[in-house]
């Protein structure tokens, strides 16, 4: 019965029920239901991974929330230049590496996913050591990582993925605090060859803040050789405080994605050492100058 008909028959129209807002318990109910559904899918094997072992659901529901707490609350990260990332299609993101523990790569992957308008994933290229360690290798694969070799990089780029690479490798991660924010040599420029062969734009990214989380005061080389590690760090908190020494210091982070460097139409120059060297040097210089500029805007490494 319409309101007019109700009035004509002498009956008042039914009252309009107010919208019921979500109660705190409703939010938790949904979270619990979502968590149980996630566990059910994991236990029953009803989830997908790609040919490299990447597990998007595990990455987004387990790893990224932890990294999000770190970069938002602990490191107070500011991000600039997200508009320089491709909205779709392939891109090679090249960054500086630092921090004794390669936390900057994981933070960058979470930041890019959260800040990108299409919430894209960054497929990280990792060192051989990462994939020789049983647990670490599995975690790296689950979160989208793969070996830092040209065949894997080119396959990902040809599929249209965003790929992240840190050409300094262990030379950057394992440098002393006295050499902070001084980029190390970029190796042979394999990342440039992969970009040239696939016509993929290169996006340099500068990361400030990683150098201070575990300031390396010394490297005990004999112990590193004994343990078959690239270095054995001594920091203000490690190894003195044991496991507590692995808690990163709360430095202030700044991340800036620089304008892309196009490589389309240059595939025939991928094997030219001079072209590869010059392009790698251009990327390195772009990152270095951006680091200097960002450091000027962050006078206090542990400021707000």
C-alpha positions in Angstrom: 0.0 0.0 0.0 1.4 3.5 -1.0 1.6 6.3 1.5 -1.2 8.2 -0.3 -3.5 5.1 -0.2 -2.7 4.6 3.5 -3.7 8.2 4.3 -6.9 7.9 2.2 -8.0 4.8 4.2 -7.2 6.6 7.5 -4.1 4.6 8.2 -0.7 6.2 8.9 2.1 5.1 6.5 4.6 2.7 8.0 7.5 4.5 9.7 10.8 4.7 7.8 13.4 2.5 9.4 16.7 4.3 10.1 19.9 2.9 8.5 21.8 0.8 11.0 25.5 1.7 11.2 28.1 -1.0 11.6 28.8 -1.8 15.2 32.3 -2.5 16.4 31.4 -6.2 16.8 30.2 -6.3 13.1 33.7 -5.2 11.9 35.4 -7.8 14.0 32.9 -10.5 12.8 33.8 -9.7 9.2 37.5 -9.8 10.0 37.2 -13.2 11.7 35.0 -14.6 8.9 37.6 -13.3 6.3 40.4 -14.8 8.3 38.7 -18.2 8.6 37.9 -18.2 4.9 41.6 -17.5 4.1 42.7 -20.3 6.3 40.2 -22.7 4.7 41.5 -21.8 1.3 45.1 -22.4 2.4 44.4 -25.7 4.0 42.4 -27.0 1.1 44.9 -25.8 -1.5 42.3 -23.5 -3.2 44.7 -20.7 -4.1 46.9 -19.9 -7.1 50.6 -19.2 -7.6 52.2 -18.2 -10.9 55.1 -20.0 -12.6 57.6 -18.2 -10.3 55.8 -19.3 -7.1 54.2 -15.8 -6.5 51.2 -16.0 -4.1 49.3 -12.7 -4.3 46.8 -13.6 -1.6 49.4 -14.6 1.0 51.4 -11.4 0.1 48.5 -9.1 0.5 46.9 -10.6 3.6 50.0 -11.7 5.6 53.2 -9.9 4.5 52.0 -6.5 3.4 50.1 -5.7 6.7 53.3 -6.2 8.6 55.3 -4.1 6.2 52.6 -1.5 6.3 52.9 -1.1 10.1 56.7 -0.6 9.6 56.6 1.9 6.8 53.7 4.0 8.0 54.1 4.0 11.8 57.7 3.0 12.6 59.5 4.7 9.6 56.9 7.5 9.0 57.5 7.1 5.3 56.8 9.9 2.8 56.4 8.9 -0.8 56.8 11.1 -3.9 56.6 10.6 -7.7 54.1 7.7 -7.8 52.8 9.3 -11.0 56.1 8.3 -12.7 55.2 4.6 -12.4 53.3 3.0 -15.4 49.6 2.6 -14.8 49.8 -0.7 -16.8 52.4 -2.6 -18.7 56.0 -3.3 -17.8 58.4 -1.1 -15.9 61.8 -1.7 -14.4 62.2 0.0 -11.0 65.9 0.5 -10.1 66.8 1.6 -6.5 69.7 2.1 -4.2 70.3 -0.6 -1.6 71.4 -0.2 2.0 70.7 -1.0 5.6 72.8 -4.2 6.5 69.5 -6.2 6.2 67.8 -5.7 2.8 64.6 -4.3 4.4 64.4 -1.5 1.8 63.4 -3.9 -0.9 60.4 -5.3 1.0 59.4 -1.8 2.2 59.5 -0.5 -1.4 57.3 -3.4 -2.6 54.6 -2.7 0.0 54.8 1.1 -0.6 54.4 0.7 -4.3 51.5 -1.7 -4.0 49.7 0.6 -1.5 50.4 3.9 -3.3 49.9 2.9 -6.9 46.4 3.7 -8.2 46.1 0.2 -9.6 47.7 -1.4 -6.5 50.3 -3.2 -8.7 52.8 -5.7 -7.3 56.5 -5.2 -7.6 58.4 -8.4 -8.6 61.7 -8.2 -6.8 65.0 -9.7 -8.2 67.0 -11.2 -5.4 70.6 -12.5 -5.0 71.6 -16.1 -5.2 72.1 -16.3 -1.5 68.4 -15.5 -0.8 67.3 -18.6 -2.8 69.9 -20.9 -1.3 68.4 -20.6 2.2 65.4 -22.9 2.8 62.9 -20.7 4.6 64.0 -17.4 3.1 63.8 -18.8 -0.4 60.2 -19.9 0.1 59.2 -16.5 1.5 60.9 -14.7 -1.3 59.1 -16.8 -3.9 55.7 -16.4 -2.2 56.1 -12.6 -2.2 57.0 -12.4 -5.9 60.7 -12.6 -5.8 62.9 -14.5 -8.3 66.6 -14.9 -9.2 68.4 -11.7 -10.3 69.2 -13.1 -13.8 68.4 -11.7 -17.2 66.2 -14.6 -18.4 63.8 -14.3 -15.4 63.8 -10.5 -15.6 63.0 -10.5 -19.3 60.2 -13.1 -18.9 58.6 -10.9 -16.2 59.0 -7.7 -18.3 57.6 -9.4 -21.4 54.5 -10.4 -19.3 54.0 -6.7 -18.4 55.0 -6.8 -14.8 56.7 -4.2 -12.6 60.1 -5.5 -11.8 62.4 -4.2 -9.0 66.2 -4.5 -9.0 69.0 -3.2 -6.8 72.1 -3.2 -8.9 74.5 -2.5 -6.0 73.7 -5.9 -4.5 75.5 -6.8 -1.3 78.0 -4.0 -1.9 75.2 -1.6 -1.1 73.6 -3.4 1.7 76.8 -4.3 3.4 78.7 -1.0 3.3 79.8 0.8 6.4 77.8 3.6 7.9 80.6 6.0 7.1 79.8 5.4 3.4 76.0 5.9 3.8 74.2 7.2 0.7 77.2 6.8 -1.5 76.1 4.5 -4.3 78.4 1.6 -5.0 79.2 0.2 -8.4 76.3 -1.1 -10.5 77.8 -4.4 -11.6 77.7 -5.2 -15.3 74.4 -3.4 -16.1 72.4 -6.6 -16.8 69.3 -4.8 -15.8 69.8 -2.3 -18.6 70.2 -5.1 -21.2 66.9 -6.6 -20.0 65.1 -3.3 -20.3 66.6 -2.6 -23.8 65.6 -6.1 -25.1 62.0 -5.7 -23.9 61.6 -1.9 -24.6 60.8 -1.4 -20.9 61.0 2.1 -19.3 63.5 2.3 -16.4 62.2 4.1 -13.3 65.0 5.1 -10.9 63.9 5.3 -7.2 65.8 6.9 -4.4 65.3 5.6 -0.8 66.4 7.6 2.1 66.2 6.1 5.6 67.4 2.6 5.1 71.0 3.5 6.0 70.1 4.3 9.6 68.0 1.2 10.6 71.1 -1.0 11.3 74.2 1.3 11.1 77.1 -1.0 10.3 80.1 0.1 12.3 82.4 -2.8 11.4 82.4 -6.0 9.3 84.0 -9.1 10.9 85.3 -10.6 7.7 86.8 -13.8 9.1 83.5 -14.7 10.8 81.7 -13.8 7.5 83.9 -16.3 5.6 83.4 -18.9 8.2 79.6 -18.6 8.0 79.7 -18.2 4.2 78.1 -14.8 4.4 78.9 -11.7 2.3 79.6 -9.8 5.6 79.1 -10.1 9.3 77.9 -6.7 10.7 78.6 -5.0 14.0 76.0 -2.3 14.7 75.2 -0.3 17.9 72.7 -3.0 18.9 74.0 -6.2 17.2 75.4 -8.6 18.3 75.4 -7.0 21.8 71.7 -7.3 22.4 71.2 -10.6 20.8 67.8 -11.0 18.9 66.8 -7.5 20.2 69.6 -6.2 18.1 67.5 -7.0 15.0 64.9 -4.4 15.9 65.4 -1.7 13.3 66.0 1.9 14.5 63.0 4.2 13.8 64.6 6.4 11.1 62.6 8.8 8.9 62.1 7.4 5.4 61.7 9.3 2.1 61.0 7.5 -1.1 60.9 9.2 -4.5 60.2 7.6 -7.9 62.0 9.6 -10.6 60.8 10.2 -14.2 61.1 7.1 -16.4 63.9 6.7 -18.9 62.5 5.3 -22.1 64.2 2.4 -23.9 61.6 1.6 -26.7 63.2 0.9 -30.1 66.7 0.2 -28.7 66.6 -3.6 -28.6 69.4 -3.9 -31.2 71.7 -2.0 -28.8 71.2 -4.4 -25.8 74.5 -6.1 -26.5 76.5 -2.8 -27.0 78.7 -2.4 -23.8 79.0 1.3 -24.3 75.3 1.9 -24.6 74.6 -0.4 -21.6 77.3 1.4 -19.5 76.1 4.9 -20.4 72.5 4.1 -19.6 73.4 2.4 -16.3 75.5 5.4 -15.4 72.6 7.7 -16.2 70.3 5.7 -13.8 73.0 5.7 -11.1 73.6 9.4 -11.3 69.8 10.1 -11.3 69.5 8.1 -8.0 72.6 9.7 -6.5 71.5 13.3 -7.1 68.0 12.5 -5.9 69.4 11.1 -2.7 71.4 14.2 -2.1 68.3 16.4 -2.6 66.2 14.3 -0.3 68.8 14.3 2.4 68.7 18.1 2.4 65.0 18.0 3.2 65.6 15.5 6.0 68.1 17.2 8.4 67.2 14.9 11.3 67.5 11.1 10.4 65.1 10.3 13.3 62.8 13.3 13.1 59.0 13.3 12.7 
